[in-house]
Amino acid sequence: MTFHVSVAVSAAVVSISVTDSGGTKTAPIVEHPGADDIHGRGLAMVAALAHHVETRGDRHGRTVTAHLTPGRGVS
């Protein structure tokens, strides 16, 4: 699998996008894994820090973009 990361920075927001080459039939979702699970935490951590998270694409490739604004997230 290949992926591409892009970052856009302005005074109001930092946007981070990750695009993969596809291959899965399901879109990424925020999961709530158990304490012993070894997968499923990444998007939940991103969503906790971001002001907004959006997903676009299909099984041929998806982009997840997180928009982070000042004052949002864990301090």
GICORVEN-V966355 format. One record per helix or strand of 3 or more residues. SS is the DSSP state (~ for helix, > for strand). FROM is the first residue (numbers start at 1). TO is the last residue. If there is no record, write none. Layout:
BEGIN
ss | from | to
SS | FROM | TO
SS | FROM | TO
END
This chain:
BEGIN
ss | from | to
> | 3 | 9
> | 14 | 20
~ | 42 | 49
> | 52 | 58
> | 61 | 68
END
